[in-house]
Amino acid sequence: MKIVELVEKLNLDVRSANENLEREITGGYASDLLSDVLANSKEGNLWITLQLHQNIVGVASMKDLAGIIVVNGREPEPETVEKAEAENIPVMVSDLPTFELVGKLYNLGVGGMEE
């Protein structure tokens, strides 16, 4: 599934890298600990978090993640959006809490484990 499909189906608000929404998602990963995401996420994963600072973009870039969804209607810091634009990493915002968003992603076919 492509990021753009999830943006439409989940009513996500895109904050950066609109031109990179055609990327395929390999799965999803939900965590608020940067070290956990570094250790366990996979290339092409969509990362779900409530973190707002620019270090999330650094982690996403290092792991070649497809994008980041910030939950609970929280807004990423301006520096985060700026860095995400520079790195061409889509950052999106959802009003949903993590648990509900992950459930919806799963129901749309976004898995958490490689098959």
FENKA-V398953 format. One record per residue. N is the residue number from 1. RES is the residue in three letters. SS is DSSP state (hx for helix, st for strand, lp for the rest). OMEGA is omega in whole degrees, 0 to 359 (* if undefined). BURIAL is b if it has 9 or more other C-alpha atoms within 8 Angstrom, else e. Layout:
n: [N/N]
res: [RES/RES]
ss: [SS/SS]
omega: [OMEGA/OMEGA]
burial: [BURIAL/BURIAL]
This chain:
n: [1/2/3/4/5/6/7/8/9/10/11/12/13/14/15/16/17/18/19/20/21/22/23/24/25/26/27/28/29/30/31/32/33/34/35/36/37/38/39/40/41/42/43/44/45/46/47/48/49/50/51/52/53/54/55/56/57/58/59/60/61/62/63/64/65/66/67/68/69/70/71/72/73/74/75/76/77/78/79/80/81/82/83/84/85/86/87/88/89/90/91/92/93/94/95/96/97/98/99/100/101/102/103/104/105/106/107/108/109/110/111/112/113/114/115]
res: [MET/LYS/ILE/VAL/GLU/LEU/VAL/GLU/LYS/LEU/ASN/LEU/ASP/VAL/ARG/SER/ALA/ASN/GLU/ASN/LEU/GLU/ARG/GLU/ILE/THR/GLY/GLY/TYR/ALA/SER/ASP/LEU/LEU/SER/ASP/VAL/LEU/ALA/ASN/SER/LYS/GLU/GLY/ASN/LEU/TRP/ILE/THR/LEU/GLN/LEU/HIS/GLN/ASN/ILE/VAL/GLY/VAL/ALA/SER/MET/LYS/ASP/LEU/ALA/GLY/ILE/ILE/VAL/VAL/ASN/GLY/ARG/GLU/PRO/GLU/PRO/GLU/THR/VAL/GLU/LYS/ALA/GLU/ALA/GLU/ASN/ILE/PRO/VAL/MET/VAL/SER/ASP/LEU/PRO/THR/PHE/GLU/LEU/VAL/GLY/LYS/LEU/TYR/ASN/LEU/GLY/VAL/GLY/GLY/MET/GLU/GLU]
ss: [lp/st/hx/hx/hx/hx/hx/hx/hx/hx/lp/lp/st/st/st/st/lp/hx/hx/hx/lp/lp/lp/st/lp/lp/st/st/st/st/lp/lp/lp/hx/hx/hx/hx/hx/hx/hx/lp/lp/lp/lp/st/st/st/st/st/lp/lp/lp/lp/lp/hx/hx/hx/hx/hx/hx/hx/hx/hx/lp/lp/lp/st/st/st/st/lp/lp/lp/lp/lp/lp/lp/hx/hx/hx/hx/hx/hx/hx/hx/hx/hx/lp/lp/st/st/st/st/lp/lp/lp/lp/hx/hx/hx/hx/hx/hx/hx/hx/hx/hx/lp/lp/lp/lp/lp/lp/lp/lp]
omega: [179/180/183/178/179/178/181/186/183/179/180/175/182/180/181/173/177/182/182/182/179/182/177/178/179/181/180/176/180/177/176/178/183/181/178/179/177/184/193/179/182/177/178/178/171/185/178/184/171/177/186/187/187/178/178/179/177/179/180/179/180/183/183/178/182/182/183/171/176/187/176/179/180/181/176/178/180/179/178/179/180/180/179/176/181/182/181/179/178/171/182/181/175/175/183/170/184/184/181/180/180/177/179/177/180/179/177/176/177/181/181/183/174/181/*]
burial: [b/b/b/e/e/b/b/e/e/e/e/b/e/b/b/b/b/e/e/b/b/e/e/b/b/b/b/b/b/b/b/b/e/b/e/b/b/b/e/e/b/b/b/b/b/b/b/b/b/b/e/b/b/b/e/b/b/e/b/b/b/e/b/b/b/b/b/b/b/b/b/b/b/b/e/b/b/e/e/b/b/b/b/b/b/e/e/b/b/b/b/b/b/b/e/b/b/b/e/e/b/b/e/b/b/b/e/e/e/b/b/e/e/e/e]
